[in-house]
Amino acid sequence: DAIKPYWSPTYGTKRSRMALCLRMYLSHMIRFTSVMIASVSMVTVVKSQVIEGGKVVKTILRPVWDMRPGNFIWHEPPWVSMGSPSCFTHVDLSGLPERVRLGTFTGDFPHYFYVLRNPDFLLPFFCFSDFTAQELCEFARSMGVTVELPAGAKYCAVCVILMGWSWAPYIAQTCLSALIDQLYSPANY
């Protein structure tokens, strides 16, 4: 059976999805493609709430991208260790001299997935399916925003790594490891 994309009630209308896409475009998270291979959809969960006087005055939602249809296209990604204390169980320290000090760190890079970009050849795998790039352009114009469409643009595609894509953790961790290796390379000291 085919998996049907699911959109959170927050984005239950085409207009609300176009508004989301426009917001993402303005945040440099959308590019355009002439081909669509797979589509994206999204649910939201409560990330945090602001409570004043015992009453919720603001709810912040976290997007959870439903990438199930597209994930069936990909091979399974390699296993990757995520930053947590459980990683220590995989480290063999038996050959380490006593004088050597070992340091570790874990952390969170805010908005990391919103700035880590996919190469253009992956854009067809991350498309909004229920409106065209031209429809987004017209919607944006009605909101007083100009969207620049390149020649041949037919679909709006998310151009950042989406948590929900089966390869996202591996790619994100590999990129982060490469950055840290460059920063802390003995050649830099």
HELIX and SHEET records of a PDB file:
HELIX    1   1 PRO A    9  TYR A   11  5                                   3    
HELIX    2   2 LYS A   14  LEU A   26  1                                  13    
HELIX    3   3 ARG A   68  ASN A   71  1                                   4    
HELIX    4   4 PRO A   85  HIS A   90  5                                   6    
HELIX    5   5 TYR A  112  VAL A  115  1                                   4    
HELIX    6   6 ASP A  120  PHE A  125  5                                   6    
HELIX    7   7 ALA A  133  SER A  142  1                                  10    
HELIX    8   8 ALA A  168  LEU A  183  1                                  16    
HELIX    9   9 PRO A  186  ASN A  188  5                                   3    
SHEET    1   A 2 ILE A  30  THR A  33  0                                        
SHEET    2   A 2 TYR A 155  VAL A 158 -1                                        
SHEET    1   B 2 SER A  41  GLU A  52  0                                        
SHEET    2   B 2 LYS A  55  ASP A  66 -1                                        
END                                                                             
